[in-house]
Amino acid sequence: MLVALKRLLFPSRTPLDHPYSALPADLSQSYFALDILPDSCPPNDSLSLKVEPHSLDHRRHSLSILGWLSDARVVSDATIGLSDGLTVPFALSAGLSTLGSSKIVIFAGLAELIAGAISMGLGAWLAASGEVKAYNSTLRSTQLFVQRSPSTAMKLAHATLQPYLLHASSPTNIAIDVNFLALFLMRFHHNLPEPADTRGAWLSAVTMGGCYFFGGFVPLVPCK
């Protein structure tokens, strides 16, 4: 329940850095090249801009240590893990301390920490994996809709842009690339940002479970 509440309060907001990565092979090419020939440069000095598709985990792999610590998902997982870890084991240790045996308090507290960390980590992984599956399912249906009815999809994109115009009579003759149309509808019509990938799900599980164990281990230190 706490994991579901966390997903509600801290939704994933991963930007679509590489829109072509989520499209099937028939909608996007595997290689794109753009040659720029400015007037001031001779033909032999042409500039080539190459853009290659990236997988969904490109952003996670390119994050630095500072970026990882400032990630909203990591911060929310760590906050929930630490708060639960400081609450439940502390109450258990306080109750078992009336028995007068520090060994019982330590072993019972460690057992609860291990079980709680596994439970919290598994819940975080299931929640993050569910987000990915739901997003991919909606993305596939949207891509199929764009392939079968591109004109209807274009009208839906114009209707999505209509509330952002200054006046209702403003023109909406905006050229939208079909390759980006599915991702545009996902982001602005369905209001579904790209979630974390499988590696992000494991990272969420490790972060929440590890912080739960660390937070619950603090009340056990005086028992030693």
GIZI-V167733 format. One record per pair of residues at least 24 apart in sequence whose C-alpha atoms are under 6 Angstrom apart, sorted by the first residue. I is the first residue (numbers start at 1). GAP is how many residues later the second one is. Records with the same first field share a line. If there is no record, write none. Layout:
# GIZI-V167733
I=GAP  GAP
This chain:
# GIZI-V167733
12=183
13=180
14=180
21=32  33  34
27=152
77=131
78=129  130  133
81=127  130  131
82=129  130  133
85=127  130  131
86=129  130
89=127
90=129
102=121
113=100
117=92  95  96
120=89
121=84  87  88
124=81
125=76  77  80
128=73
129=72
132=63
142=40
143=39
